[in-house]
Amino acid sequence: MRVSELIDMLKDQPPDAEVELAIVAPVGDDDDEDITVDRYSVEGMLPWRDEDEEGNDEELVIWLVGGEDDDVEAFLDAIEHQDD
């Protein structure tokens, strides 16, 4: 999804509505049709570039970061201190 597509999807929503991540995952083996949905608030945003083996920058990707509060805080702190 492109940033413009996300903005377009959200533009008609109430500006004070909460935004959550809904992570959908299978439960059990491949033959099982059960799923689980984990819901998390979006706590941050992180621009990210992966480097390929030759050191060239890949396309910019925007991560919406969510999860358990303590985990998100630890993750964002670790990323922030990685540049130090």
PyMOL Python script that loads the backbone (N, CA, C, O; Angstrom):
from pymol import cmd

cmd.read_pdbstr("""\
ATOM      1  N   MET A   1       0.847  -1.172   0.000  1.00  0.00           N
ATOM      2  CA  MET A   1       0.000   0.000   0.000  1.00  0.00           C
ATOM      3  C   MET A   1       0.892   1.235   0.000  1.00  0.00           C
ATOM      4  O   MET A   1       1.901   1.280   0.704  1.00  0.00           O
ATOM      5  N   ARG A   2       0.533   2.193  -0.758  1.00  0.00           N
ATOM      6  CA  ARG A   2       1.239   3.473  -0.821  1.00  0.00           C
ATOM      7  C   ARG A   2       0.644   4.442   0.203  1.00  0.00           C
ATOM      8  O   ARG A   2      -0.522   4.315   0.575  1.00  0.00           O
ATOM      9  N   VAL A   3       1.435   5.395   0.649  1.00  0.00           N
ATOM     10  CA  VAL A   3       0.959   6.398   1.601  1.00  0.00           C
ATOM     11  C   VAL A   3      -0.271   7.099   1.044  1.00  0.00           C
ATOM     12  O   VAL A   3      -1.237   7.331   1.771  1.00  0.00           O
ATOM     13  N   SER A   4      -0.242   7.437  -0.234  1.00  0.00           N
ATOM     14  CA  SER A   4      -1.381   8.119  -0.848  1.00  0.00           C
ATOM     15  C   SER A   4      -2.652   7.271  -0.772  1.00  0.00           C
ATOM     16  O   SER A   4      -3.747   7.806  -0.596  1.00  0.00           O
ATOM     17  N   GLU A   5      -2.508   5.940  -0.906  1.00  0.00           N
ATOM     18  CA  GLU A   5      -3.665   5.044  -0.813  1.00  0.00           C
ATOM     19  C   GLU A   5      -4.216   5.015   0.608  1.00  0.00           C
ATOM     20  O   GLU A   5      -5.432   5.004   0.801  1.00  0.00           O
ATOM     21  N   LEU A   6      -3.334   5.001   1.599  1.00  0.00           N
ATOM     22  CA  LEU A   6      -3.776   5.014   2.998  1.00  0.00           C
ATOM     23  C   LEU A   6      -4.489   6.325   3.317  1.00  0.00           C
ATOM     24  O   LEU A   6      -5.543   6.327   3.953  1.00  0.00           O
ATOM     25  N   ILE A   7      -3.912   7.433   2.875  1.00  0.00           N
ATOM     26  CA  ILE A   7      -4.547   8.741   3.092  1.00  0.00           C
ATOM     27  C   ILE A   7      -5.921   8.767   2.434  1.00  0.00           C
ATOM     28  O   ILE A   7      -6.884   9.256   3.025  1.00  0.00           O
ATOM     29  N   ASP A   8      -6.016   8.245   1.219  1.00  0.00           N
ATOM     30  CA  ASP A   8      -7.287   8.222   0.493  1.00  0.00           C
ATOM     31  C   ASP A   8      -8.325   7.387   1.245  1.00  0.00           C
ATOM     32  O   ASP A   8      -9.494   7.765   1.309  1.00  0.00           O
ATOM     33  N   MET A   9      -7.904   6.258   1.810  1.00  0.00           N
ATOM     34  CA  MET A   9      -8.836   5.394   2.561  1.00  0.00           C
ATOM     35  C   MET A   9      -9.328   6.075   3.830  1.00  0.00           C
ATOM     36  O   MET A   9     -10.468   5.870   4.245  1.00  0.00           O
ATOM     37  N   LEU A  10      -8.477   6.881   4.443  1.00  0.00           N
ATOM     38  CA  LEU A  10      -8.814   7.489   5.729  1.00  0.00           C
ATOM     39  C   LEU A  10      -9.486   8.858   5.614  1.00  0.00           C
ATOM     40  O   LEU A  10     -10.050   9.346   6.593  1.00  0.00           O
ATOM     41  N   LYS A  11      -9.436   9.478   4.452  1.00  0.00           N
ATOM     42  CA  LYS A  11      -9.886  10.868   4.338  1.00  0.00           C
ATOM     43  C   LYS A  11     -11.357  11.080   4.685  1.00  0.00           C
ATOM     44  O   LYS A  11     -11.723  12.169   5.128  1.00  0.00           O
ATOM     45  N   ASP A  12     -12.202  10.084   4.499  1.00  0.00           N
ATOM     46  CA  ASP A  12     -13.628  10.238   4.787  1.00  0.00           C
ATOM     47  C   ASP A  12     -14.002   9.783   6.192  1.00  0.00           C
ATOM     48  O   ASP A  12     -15.178   9.803   6.558  1.00  0.00           O
ATOM     49  N   GLN A  13     -13.019   9.375   6.975  1.00  0.00           N
ATOM     50  CA  GLN A  13     -13.279   8.911   8.335  1.00  0.00           C
ATOM     51  C   GLN A  13     -13.269  10.104   9.296  1.00  0.00           C
ATOM     52  O   GLN A  13     -12.625  11.117   9.022  1.00  0.00           O
ATOM     53  N   PRO A  14     -13.981   9.986  10.414  1.00  0.00           N
ATOM     54  CA  PRO A  14     -13.968  11.080  11.384  1.00  0.00           C
ATOM     55  C   PRO A  14     -12.536  11.324  11.882  1.00  0.00           C
ATOM     56  O   PRO A  14     -11.828  10.371  12.205  1.00  0.00           O
ATOM     57  N   PRO A  15     -12.109  12.578  11.947  1.00  0.00           N
ATOM     58  CA  PRO A  15     -10.733  12.872  12.330  1.00  0.00           C
ATOM     59  C   PRO A  15     -10.386  12.476  13.766  1.00  0.00           C
ATOM     60  O   PRO A  15      -9.209  12.341  14.102  1.00  0.00           O
ATOM     61  N   ASP A  16     -11.395  12.290  14.609  1.00  0.00           N
ATOM     62  CA  ASP A  16     -11.113  11.909  15.997  1.00  0.00           C
ATOM     63  C   ASP A  16     -11.258  10.390  16.227  1.00  0.00           C
ATOM     64  O   ASP A  16     -11.193   9.932  17.368  1.00  0.00           O
ATOM     65  N   ALA A  17     -11.454   9.615  15.151  1.00  0.00           N
ATOM     66  CA  ALA A  17     -11.562   8.152  15.273  1.00  0.00           C
ATOM     67  C   ALA A  17     -10.189   7.552  15.578  1.00  0.00           C
ATOM     68  O   ALA A  17      -9.178   8.005  15.043  1.00  0.00           O
ATOM     69  N   GLU A  18     -10.157   6.542  16.428  1.00  0.00           N
ATOM     70  CA  GLU A  18      -8.931   5.833  16.779  1.00  0.00           C
ATOM     71  C   GLU A  18      -8.493   4.949  15.613  1.00  0.00           C
ATOM     72  O   GLU A  18      -9.329   4.326  14.959  1.00  0.00           O
ATOM     73  N   VAL A  19      -7.204   4.893  15.354  1.00  0.00           N
ATOM     74  CA  VAL A  19      -6.645   4.023  14.315  1.00  0.00           C
ATOM     75  C   VAL A  19      -5.953   2.856  14.999  1.00  0.00           C
ATOM     76  O   VAL A  19      -5.138   3.059  15.898  1.00  0.00           O
ATOM     77  N   GLU A  20      -6.268   1.641  14.585  1.00  0.00           N
ATOM     78  CA  GLU A  20      -5.651   0.438  15.139  1.00  0.00           C
ATOM     79  C   GLU A  20      -5.072  -0.407  14.014  1.00  0.00           C
ATOM     80  O   GLU A  20      -5.501  -0.325  12.863  1.00  0.00           O
ATOM     81  N   LEU A  21      -4.088  -1.220  14.375  1.00  0.00           N
ATOM     82  CA  LEU A  21      -3.594  -2.264  13.487  1.00  0.00           C
ATOM     83  C   LEU A  21      -4.350  -3.528  13.832  1.00  0.00           C
ATOM     84  O   LEU A  21      -4.459  -3.870  15.010  1.00  0.00           O
ATOM     85  N   ALA A  22      -4.865  -4.220  12.863  1.00  0.00           N
ATOM     86  CA  ALA A  22      -5.502  -5.514  13.081  1.00  0.00           C
ATOM     87  C   ALA A  22      -4.654  -6.545  12.353  1.00  0.00           C
ATOM     88  O   ALA A  22      -4.622  -6.579  11.123  1.00  0.00           O
ATOM     89  N   ILE A  23      -3.971  -7.384  13.119  1.00  0.00           N
ATOM     90  CA  ILE A  23      -3.092  -8.395  12.557  1.00  0.00           C
ATOM     91  C   ILE A  23      -3.860  -9.714  12.518  1.00  0.00           C
ATOM     92  O   ILE A  23      -4.232 -10.259  13.557  1.00  0.00           O
ATOM     93  N   VAL A  24      -4.091 -10.215  11.319  1.00  0.00           N
ATOM     94  CA  VAL A  24      -4.844 -11.446  11.127  1.00  0.00           C
ATOM     95  C   VAL A  24      -3.849 -12.576  10.849  1.00  0.00           C
ATOM     96  O   VAL A  24      -2.993 -12.462   9.971  1.00  0.00           O
ATOM     97  N   ALA A  25      -3.973 -13.661  11.607  1.00  0.00           N
ATOM     98  CA  ALA A  25      -3.042 -14.781  11.447  1.00  0.00           C
ATOM     99  C   ALA A  25      -3.784 -16.099  11.600  1.00  0.00           C
ATOM    100  O   ALA A  25      -4.765 -16.181  12.339  1.00  0.00           O
ATOM    101  N   PRO A  26      -3.315 -17.139  10.898  1.00  0.00           N
ATOM    102  CA  PRO A  26      -3.946 -18.458  11.045  1.00  0.00           C
ATOM    103  C   PRO A  26      -3.637 -19.054  12.417  1.00  0.00           C
ATOM    104  O   PRO A  26      -2.620 -18.744  13.037  1.00  0.00           O
ATOM    105  N   VAL A  27      -4.535 -19.907  12.865  1.00  0.00           N
ATOM    106  CA  VAL A  27      -4.340 -20.650  14.117  1.00  0.00           C
ATOM    107  C   VAL A  27      -4.252 -22.119  13.741  1.00  0.00           C
ATOM    108  O   VAL A  27      -5.110 -22.634  13.025  1.00  0.00           O
ATOM    109  N   GLY A  28      -3.235 -22.784  14.215  1.00  0.00           N
ATOM    110  CA  GLY A  28      -3.104 -24.219  13.933  1.00  0.00           C
ATOM    111  C   GLY A  28      -2.369 -24.476  12.638  1.00  0.00           C
ATOM    112  O   GLY A  28      -1.578 -23.654  12.176  1.00  0.00           O
ATOM    113  N   ASP A  29      -2.646 -25.647  12.052  1.00  0.00           N
ATOM    114  CA  ASP A  29      -1.934 -26.061  10.841  1.00  0.00           C
ATOM    115  C   ASP A  29      -2.617 -25.520   9.588  1.00  0.00           C
ATOM    116  O   ASP A  29      -3.631 -24.829   9.678  1.00  0.00           O
ATOM    117  N   ASP A  30      -2.066 -25.832   8.433  1.00  0.00           N
ATOM    118  CA  ASP A  30      -2.567 -25.319   7.159  1.00  0.00           C
ATOM    119  C   ASP A  30      -3.991 -25.765   6.835  1.00  0.00           C
ATOM    120  O   ASP A  30      -4.701 -25.062   6.116  1.00  0.00           O
ATOM    121  N   ASP A  31      -4.424 -26.916   7.348  1.00  0.00           N
ATOM    122  CA  ASP A  31      -5.762 -27.421   7.053  1.00  0.00           C
ATOM    123  C   ASP A  31      -6.835 -26.750   7.907  1.00  0.00           C
ATOM    124  O   ASP A  31      -8.021 -26.832   7.589  1.00  0.00           O
ATOM    125  N   ASP A  32      -6.432 -26.101   8.969  1.00  0.00           N
ATOM    126  CA  ASP A  32      -7.357 -25.447   9.894  1.00  0.00           C
ATOM    127  C   ASP A  32      -7.725 -24.071   9.343  1.00  0.00           C
ATOM    128  O   ASP A  32      -6.845 -23.304   8.953  1.00  0.00           O
ATOM    129  N   GLU A  33      -9.015 -23.756   9.309  1.00  0.00           N
ATOM    130  CA  GLU A  33      -9.462 -22.470   8.781  1.00  0.00           C
ATOM    131  C   GLU A  33      -9.630 -21.418   9.871  1.00  0.00           C
ATOM    132  O   GLU A  33     -10.059 -20.303   9.573  1.00  0.00           O
ATOM    133  N   ASP A  34      -9.305 -21.736  11.130  1.00  0.00           N
ATOM    134  CA  ASP A  34      -9.439 -20.770  12.215  1.00  0.00           C
ATOM    135  C   ASP A  34      -8.388 -19.676  12.087  1.00  0.00           C
ATOM    136  O   ASP A  34      -7.261 -19.921  11.654  1.00  0.00           O
ATOM    137  N   ILE A  35      -8.779 -18.467  12.472  1.00  0.00           N
ATOM    138  CA  ILE A  35      -7.851 -17.335  12.470  1.00  0.00           C
ATOM    139  C   ILE A  35      -7.927 -16.627  13.816  1.00  0.00           C
ATOM    140  O   ILE A  35      -8.873 -16.814  14.582  1.00  0.00           O
ATOM    141  N   THR A  36      -6.930 -15.826  14.083  1.00  0.00           N
ATOM    142  CA  THR A  36      -6.934 -14.969  15.255  1.00  0.00           C
ATOM    143  C   THR A  36      -6.692 -13.540  14.779  1.00  0.00           C
ATOM    144  O   THR A  36      -6.040 -13.325  13.758  1.00  0.00           O
ATOM    145  N   VAL A  37      -7.211 -12.578  15.510  1.00  0.00           N
ATOM    146  CA  VAL A  37      -7.007 -11.171  15.185  1.00  0.00           C
ATOM    147  C   VAL A  37      -6.465 -10.486  16.432  1.00  0.00           C
ATOM    148  O   VAL A  37      -7.115 -10.468  17.477  1.00  0.00           O
ATOM    149  N   ASP A  38      -5.270  -9.924  16.308  1.00  0.00           N
ATOM    150  CA  ASP A  38      -4.675  -9.128  17.382  1.00  0.00           C
ATOM    151  C   ASP A  38      -4.829  -7.661  16.997  1.00  0.00           C
ATOM    152  O   ASP A  38      -4.522  -7.266  15.872  1.00  0.00           O
ATOM    153  N   ARG A  39      -5.311  -6.860  17.949  1.00  0.00           N
ATOM    154  CA  ARG A  39      -5.540  -5.440  17.696  1.00  0.00           C
ATOM    155  C   ARG A  39      -4.567  -4.610  18.519  1.00  0.00           C
ATOM    156  O   ARG A  39      -4.374  -4.852  19.710  1.00  0.00           O
ATOM    157  N   TYR A  40      -3.958  -3.626  17.865  1.00  0.00           N
ATOM    158  CA  TYR A  40      -3.015  -2.740  18.537  1.00  0.00           C
ATOM    159  C   TYR A  40      -3.234  -1.308  18.068  1.00  0.00           C
ATOM    160  O   TYR A  40      -3.549  -1.070  16.902  1.00  0.00           O
ATOM    161  N   SER A  41      -3.065  -0.359  18.980  1.00  0.00           N
ATOM    162  CA  SER A  41      -3.075   1.050  18.607  1.00  0.00           C
ATOM    163  C   SER A  41      -1.809   1.355  17.825  1.00  0.00           C
ATOM    164  O   SER A  41      -0.773   0.725  18.041  1.00  0.00           O
ATOM    165  N   VAL A  42      -1.889   2.308  16.927  1.00  0.00           N
ATOM    166  CA  VAL A  42      -0.697   2.781  16.224  1.00  0.00           C
ATOM    167  C   VAL A  42      -0.007   3.765  17.162  1.00  0.00           C
ATOM    168  O   VAL A  42      -0.567   4.804  17.511  1.00  0.00           O
ATOM    169  N   GLU A  43       1.208   3.425  17.563  1.00  0.00           N
ATOM    170  CA  GLU A  43       1.940   4.237  18.533  1.00  0.00           C
ATOM    171  C   GLU A  43       3.029   5.086  17.891  1.00  0.00           C
ATOM    172  O   GLU A  43       3.559   6.007  18.511  1.00  0.00           O
ATOM    173  N   GLY A  44       3.354   4.769  16.652  1.00  0.00           N
ATOM    174  CA  GLY A  44       4.409   5.526  15.997  1.00  0.00           C
ATOM    175  C   GLY A  44       4.514   5.170  14.532  1.00  0.00           C
ATOM    176  O   GLY A  44       3.794   4.314  14.019  1.00  0.00           O
ATOM    177  N   MET A  45       5.436   5.856  13.875  1.00  0.00           N
ATOM    178  CA  MET A  45       5.686   5.652  12.454  1.00  0.00           C
ATOM    179  C   MET A  45       7.189   5.673  12.281  1.00  0.00           C
ATOM    180  O   MET A  45       7.887   6.468  12.911  1.00  0.00           O
ATOM    181  N   LEU A  46       7.684   4.793  11.424  1.00  0.00           N
ATOM    182  CA  LEU A  46       9.119   4.695  11.229  1.00  0.00           C
ATOM    183  C   LEU A  46       9.432   4.537   9.741  1.00  0.00           C
ATOM    184  O   LEU A  46       9.089   3.520   9.140  1.00  0.00           O
ATOM    185  N   PRO A  47      10.092   5.552   9.139  1.00  0.00           N
ATOM    186  CA  PRO A  47      10.552   5.367   7.762  1.00  0.00           C
ATOM    187  C   PRO A  47      11.690   4.338   7.773  1.00  0.00           C
ATOM    188  O   PRO A  47      12.550   4.380   8.653  1.00  0.00           O
ATOM    189  N   TRP A  48      11.700   3.423   6.810  1.00  0.00           N
ATOM    190  CA  TRP A  48      12.672   2.328   6.823  1.00  0.00           C
ATOM    191  C   TRP A  48      13.188   2.058   5.418  1.00  0.00           C
ATOM    192  O   TRP A  48      12.419   2.041   4.456  1.00  0.00           O
ATOM    193  N   ARG A  49      14.476   1.850   5.307  1.00  0.00           N
ATOM    194  CA  ARG A  49      15.095   1.431   4.040  1.00  0.00           C
ATOM    195  C   ARG A  49      15.946   0.215   4.325  1.00  0.00           C
ATOM    196  O   ARG A  49      16.820   0.252   5.191  1.00  0.00           O
ATOM    197  N   ASP A  50      15.696  -0.866   3.599  1.00  0.00           N
ATOM    198  CA  ASP A  50      16.564  -2.031   3.668  1.00  0.00           C
ATOM    199  C   ASP A  50      17.674  -1.839   2.651  1.00  0.00           C
ATOM    200  O   ASP A  50      17.450  -1.316   1.560  1.00  0.00           O
ATOM    201  N   GLU A  51      18.861  -2.262   3.016  1.00  0.00           N
ATOM    202  CA  GLU A  51      19.955  -2.221   2.054  1.00  0.00           C
ATOM    203  C   GLU A  51      20.159  -3.612   1.480  1.00  0.00           C
ATOM    204  O   GLU A  51      20.123  -4.605   2.207  1.00  0.00           O
ATOM    205  N   ASP A  52      20.375  -3.678   0.165  1.00  0.00           N
ATOM    206  CA  ASP A  52      20.658  -4.979  -0.437  1.00  0.00           C
ATOM    207  C   ASP A  52      22.135  -5.318  -0.221  1.00  0.00           C
ATOM    208  O   ASP A  52      22.869  -4.542   0.392  1.00  0.00           O
ATOM    209  N   GLU A  53      22.561  -6.456  -0.717  1.00  0.00           N
ATOM    210  CA  GLU A  53      23.927  -6.933  -0.477  1.00  0.00           C
ATOM    211  C   GLU A  53      24.989  -5.974  -0.994  1.00  0.00           C
ATOM    212  O   GLU A  53      26.095  -5.935  -0.454  1.00  0.00           O
ATOM    213  N   GLU A  54      24.676  -5.203  -2.025  1.00  0.00           N
ATOM    214  CA  GLU A  54      25.660  -4.304  -2.609  1.00  0.00           C
ATOM    215  C   GLU A  54      25.659  -2.937  -1.953  1.00  0.00           C
ATOM    216  O   GLU A  54      26.391  -2.048  -2.387  1.00  0.00           O
ATOM    217  N   GLY A  55      24.846  -2.748  -0.905  1.00  0.00           N
ATOM    218  CA  GLY A  55      24.815  -1.477  -0.199  1.00  0.00           C
ATOM    219  C   GLY A  55      23.915  -0.430  -0.824  1.00  0.00           C
ATOM    220  O   GLY A  55      23.887   0.713  -0.369  1.00  0.00           O
ATOM    221  N   ASN A  56      23.177  -0.804  -1.864  1.00  0.00           N
ATOM    222  CA  ASN A  56      22.261   0.142  -2.487  1.00  0.00           C
ATOM    223  C   ASN A  56      20.991   0.248  -1.671  1.00  0.00           C
ATOM    224  O   ASN A  56      20.504  -0.744  -1.128  1.00  0.00           O
ATOM    225  N   ASP A  57      20.456   1.456  -1.587  1.00  0.00           N
ATOM    226  CA  ASP A  57      19.216   1.653  -0.843  1.00  0.00           C
ATOM    227  C   ASP A  57      18.040   1.074  -1.608  1.00  0.00           C
ATOM    228  O   ASP A  57      17.918   1.250  -2.820  1.00  0.00           O
ATOM    229  N   GLU A  58      17.193   0.394  -0.892  1.00  0.00           N
ATOM    230  CA  GLU A  58      15.942  -0.108  -1.456  1.00  0.00           C
ATOM    231  C   GLU A  58      14.899   0.996  -1.345  1.00  0.00           C
ATOM    232  O   GLU A  58      15.173   2.078  -0.826  1.00  0.00           O
ATOM    233  N   GLU A  59      13.730   0.714  -1.826  1.00  0.00           N
ATOM    234  CA  GLU A  59      12.621   1.648  -1.767  1.00  0.00           C
ATOM    235  C   GLU A  59      12.274   1.982  -0.311  1.00  0.00           C
ATOM    236  O   GLU A  59      12.331   1.120   0.565  1.00  0.00           O
ATOM    237  N   LEU A  60      11.917   3.240  -0.071  1.00  0.00           N
ATOM    238  CA  LEU A  60      11.490   3.676   1.259  1.00  0.00           C
ATOM    239  C   LEU A  60      10.175   2.997   1.622  1.00  0.00           C
ATOM    240  O   LEU A  60       9.245   2.965   0.817  1.00  0.00           O
ATOM    241  N   VAL A  61      10.100   2.458   2.831  1.00  0.00           N
ATOM    242  CA  VAL A  61       8.895   1.826   3.356  1.00  0.00           C
ATOM    243  C   VAL A  61       8.554   2.532   4.670  1.00  0.00           C
ATOM    244  O   VAL A  61       9.443   2.853   5.458  1.00  0.00           O
ATOM    245  N   ILE A  62       7.275   2.769   4.896  1.00  0.00           N
ATOM    246  CA  ILE A  62       6.829   3.392   6.142  1.00  0.00           C
ATOM    247  C   ILE A  62       6.215   2.320   7.023  1.00  0.00           C
ATOM    248  O   ILE A  62       5.237   1.679   6.638  1.00  0.00           O
ATOM    249  N   TRP A  63       6.785   2.123   8.204  1.00  0.00           N
ATOM    250  CA  TRP A  63       6.225   1.177   9.169  1.00  0.00           C
ATOM    251  C   TRP A  63       5.291   1.919  10.105  1.00  0.00           C
ATOM    252  O   TRP A  63       5.689   2.914  10.712  1.00  0.00           O
ATOM    253  N   LEU A  64       4.057   1.453  10.235  1.00  0.00           N
ATOM    254  CA  LEU A  64       3.180   1.889  11.310  1.00  0.00           C
ATOM    255  C   LEU A  64       3.480   0.953  12.469  1.00  0.00           C
ATOM    256  O   LEU A  64       3.362  -0.264  12.327  1.00  0.00           O
ATOM    257  N   VAL A  65       3.863   1.502  13.604  1.00  0.00           N
ATOM    258  CA  VAL A  65       4.345   0.702  14.723  1.00  0.00           C
ATOM    259  C   VAL A  65       3.264   0.625  15.799  1.00  0.00           C
ATOM    260  O   VAL A  65       2.732   1.645  16.237  1.00  0.00           O
ATOM    261  N   GLY A  66       2.954  -0.588  16.211  1.00  0.00           N
ATOM    262  CA  GLY A  66       1.986  -0.808  17.274  1.00  0.00           C
ATOM    263  C   GLY A  66       2.319  -2.087  17.998  1.00  0.00           C
ATOM    264  O   GLY A  66       3.110  -2.894  17.509  1.00  0.00           O
ATOM    265  N   GLY A  67       1.732  -2.278  19.144  1.00  0.00           N
ATOM    266  CA  GLY A  67       1.971  -3.474  19.942  1.00  0.00           C
ATOM    267  C   GLY A  67       1.714  -3.162  21.405  1.00  0.00           C
ATOM    268  O   GLY A  67       1.079  -2.163  21.743  1.00  0.00           O
ATOM    269  N   GLU A  68       2.212  -4.026  22.255  1.00  0.00           N
ATOM    270  CA  GLU A  68       2.109  -3.770  23.690  1.00  0.00           C
ATOM    271  C   GLU A  68       2.948  -2.534  24.015  1.00  0.00           C
ATOM    272  O   GLU A  68       4.046  -2.368  23.484  1.00  0.00           O
ATOM    273  N   ASP A  69       2.434  -1.672  24.883  1.00  0.00           N
ATOM    274  CA  ASP A  69       3.079  -0.386  25.155  1.00  0.00           C
ATOM    275  C   ASP A  69       4.562  -0.510  25.496  1.00  0.00           C
ATOM    276  O   ASP A  69       5.387   0.206  24.929  1.00  0.00           O
ATOM    277  N   ASP A  70       4.904  -1.404  26.408  1.00  0.00           N
ATOM    278  CA  ASP A  70       6.304  -1.560  26.823  1.00  0.00           C
ATOM    279  C   ASP A  70       7.174  -2.041  25.665  1.00  0.00           C
ATOM    280  O   ASP A  70       8.316  -1.605  25.521  1.00  0.00           O
ATOM    281  N   ASP A  71       6.641  -2.932  24.849  1.00  0.00           N
ATOM    282  CA  ASP A  71       7.390  -3.454  23.704  1.00  0.00           C
ATOM    283  C   ASP A  71       7.645  -2.366  22.666  1.00  0.00           C
ATOM    284  O   ASP A  71       8.747  -2.254  22.129  1.00  0.00           O
ATOM    285  N   VAL A  72       6.615  -1.565  22.386  1.00  0.00           N
ATOM    286  CA  VAL A  72       6.756  -0.486  21.408  1.00  0.00           C
ATOM    287  C   VAL A  72       7.777   0.532  21.893  1.00  0.00           C
ATOM    288  O   VAL A  72       8.630   0.979  21.126  1.00  0.00           O
ATOM    289  N   GLU A  73       7.690   0.894  23.157  1.00  0.00           N
ATOM    290  CA  GLU A  73       8.633   1.860  23.729  1.00  0.00           C
ATOM    291  C   GLU A  73      10.065   1.341  23.636  1.00  0.00           C
ATOM    292  O   GLU A  73      10.972   2.083  23.261  1.00  0.00           O
ATOM    293  N   ALA A  74      10.270   0.075  23.976  1.00  0.00           N
ATOM    294  CA  ALA A  74      11.614  -0.519  23.903  1.00  0.00           C
ATOM    295  C   ALA A  74      12.108  -0.567  22.460  1.00  0.00           C
ATOM    296  O   ALA A  74      13.279  -0.289  22.202  1.00  0.00           O
ATOM    297  N   PHE A  75      11.246  -0.911  21.528  1.00  0.00           N
ATOM    298  CA  PHE A  75      11.614  -0.972  20.119  1.00  0.00           C
ATOM    299  C   PHE A  75      12.012   0.406  19.596  1.00  0.00           C
ATOM    300  O   PHE A  75      13.067   0.559  18.981  1.00  0.00           O
ATOM    301  N   LEU A  76      11.163   1.413  19.841  1.00  0.00           N
ATOM    302  CA  LEU A  76      11.458   2.758  19.351  1.00  0.00           C
ATOM    303  C   LEU A  76      12.721   3.315  19.996  1.00  0.00           C
ATOM    304  O   LEU A  76      13.501   3.997  19.332  1.00  0.00           O
ATOM    305  N   ASP A  77      12.935   3.034  21.287  1.00  0.00           N
ATOM    306  CA  ASP A  77      14.178   3.456  21.962  1.00  0.00           C
ATOM    307  C   ASP A  77      15.391   2.797  21.325  1.00  0.00           C
ATOM    308  O   ASP A  77      16.409   3.454  21.110  1.00  0.00           O
ATOM    309  N   ALA A  78      15.295   1.511  21.021  1.00  0.00           N
ATOM    310  CA  ALA A  78      16.414   0.793  20.415  1.00  0.00           C
ATOM    311  C   ALA A  78      16.738   1.341  19.034  1.00  0.00           C
ATOM    312  O   ALA A  78      17.911   1.494  18.691  1.00  0.00           O
ATOM    313  N   ILE A  79      15.726   1.636  18.242  1.00  0.00           N
ATOM    314  CA  ILE A  79      15.936   2.197  16.906  1.00  0.00           C
ATOM    315  C   ILE A  79      16.551   3.583  17.012  1.00  0.00           C
ATOM    316  O   ILE A  79      17.463   3.928  16.261  1.00  0.00           O
ATOM    317  N   GLU A  80      16.045   4.373  17.950  1.00  0.00           N
ATOM    318  CA  GLU A  80      16.565   5.731  18.139  1.00  0.00           C
ATOM    319  C   GLU A  80      18.034   5.704  18.528  1.00  0.00           C
ATOM    320  O   GLU A  80      18.817   6.509  18.025  1.00  0.00           O
ATOM    321  N   HIS A  81      18.420   4.799  19.408  1.00  0.00           N
ATOM    322  CA  HIS A  81      19.804   4.712  19.889  1.00  0.00           C
ATOM    323  C   HIS A  81      20.722   4.004  18.888  1.00  0.00           C
ATOM    324  O   HIS A  81      21.944   4.068  19.015  1.00  0.00           O
ATOM    325  N   GLN A  82      20.146   3.340  17.910  1.00  0.00           N
ATOM    326  CA  GLN A  82      20.940   2.669  16.886  1.00  0.00           C
ATOM    327  C   GLN A  82      21.744   3.689  16.070  1.00  0.00           C
ATOM    328  O   GLN A  82      22.837   3.383  15.595  1.00  0.00           O
ATOM    329  N   ASP A  83      21.200   4.895  15.911  1.00  0.00           N
ATOM    330  CA  ASP A  83      21.872   5.941  15.149  1.00  0.00           C
ATOM    331  C   ASP A  83      22.968   6.643  15.936  1.00  0.00           C
ATOM    332  O   ASP A  83      23.764   7.383  15.359  1.00  0.00           O
ATOM    333  N   ASP A  84      23.021   6.423  17.244  1.00  0.00           N
ATOM    334  CA  ASP A  84      24.030   7.095  18.092  1.00  0.00           C
ATOM    335  C   ASP A  84      25.416   6.520  17.893  1.00  0.00           C
ATOM    336  O   ASP A  84      26.369   6.972  18.527  1.00  0.00           O
TER     337      ASP A  84
END
""", "prot")
cmd.dss("prot")
cmd.show_as("cartoon", "prot")
cmd.util.cbc("prot")
cmd.orient("prot")
